[in-house]
Amino acid sequence: MIQTDRRYFSKVDTSNNKVTGITNHLSKFALVQLSLANDLTRLTAYPNPCNPAKHTKGLTIDNLTESSVVKIYTITGEMIRELEYSTKDGRVVWYGNNAEDQKVASGIYIIYVEDDGKKKTLKIAVEK
């Protein structure tokens, strides 16, 4: 976070491989980088249950591999959305919308992820 207020700021010095962070209070400072998973064993989705009105940042599906394909199904097996996973950073966010960009109903949904023939499913709940 770079700010003009001199009480706190961060600065990246790529020529010296150095990051400086200054705050006006006692806090932790960490460098974080998203990385791809090697397989789907650690696949997670949060928050679960998800309330789209309350969780405005959406439902995060994390620990994806580079070539993951993510689809959302109803409990009866109807596909409601295939999520675009273009960032390839190991996670994708679903905002509780179907393919027509309408909010889905409350209920149980299945997240289906496939990668090179390997498949993993997760159950999630959407509540309103």
N, C-alpha and C positions, 0 to 999 in steps of 0.2 A: 504494500500500500504506500504509494508516494503521495505525500500531502505537503502543501506549502507551510502548514503550521510546523514549526521546528521542534515541537515537543515530541513528535514521533514521525518516523519515516523509514522507508527501506530503500536500499540502493544496491544495484547489482553492478559489480566490476568484473566483466568477462575477461579482461586482459590478465587479471591476477587471480581468477577463479575465487572470487570473494563476494559474499553477501553481507551487508551491514543492516541491522535493524535496531532502531532506537524508539523507545516508548517512554511515556511519562509515568509509568507505573510498573510494578513487578509483574512480569508475565513470561510465558514461554514463547519462544520463537523457533519455528521449525520449517525446514524445507520439505515439501511434499511433491512427489511426482506420481501420477497415475501410471500403472503398468498393466500390461496384458497378462491374463492367466494362461498357463500352459494347457490346461484342460478345464472341464466344466465342474470338477468336484467341489469347488468352493463357491459355486453360483449362489447368490443371495438376492433378495428383494426387500426393500425397506422404504418407508414404514409399512408395516403390515399388522393390522388393517390400515388401509389408506382412505382418508377422507379428502377428496379433491378440493373441497371448499376450505378445509383447514390446512392441508399440506399443499400449499401453493407451489412448492418446488417439485411436485410430482412424486411418483414412485420410482425409485432408482433400482435398476437391475444391474448388479455389480459382479465383477470377476468373470467377464466375458473374454473369449479368445478373439483373435484378430478376424477370423472368418465366421463368427457366430451369426446365425440367423435367428431373430427373436420374433415370435408370434404370440398374440394374446387370444385365448379361446374362452368361450363361456363354459360353464360346467357341463352343458349338454353337447359340447364338441363343435359349436359353430365358431369359426374364426371371425373375430371382430376387427383385428388390426395386425398388420405386420409393421414392426417398428423399424424406422430408418436408423441404421447403425453406421454412420459415415465417419464418425470421429476416430473410431478404432482405438479408443483409449481405455477400453476395459469396462465401460459402463454406458448405459443408455437410460433415458428417463421417459416414463409413460405418464401422461397427464390425465388419464382416465377417459380418453376419447376413443370413439370407434373410427372406422375408416372414413366415415362421412363427417368427421370432426364434431360429433355430437357426444355429450356426456353419457357414459354408460350408467346403467341402473345399479343400485346396491346389490351385492351378491358375491358369490365365489367365482373366481376366474383362474384359469390355468395359464401360466407362462411356459411356453414351449421353446426351448433353445436347442438348435442343432449346429454341430460343427463337424465337418468331415465324416458324416455318418454316425457320430456319437450324439445321443440325445439326453436331455435332462428336462424335467418338468418341476415347477413349483406351484403351489396353491397360494393364492392371495385373496384377500377380502377387500371389497370396496364398500364403504359405508357413507351414507349421506346424512 
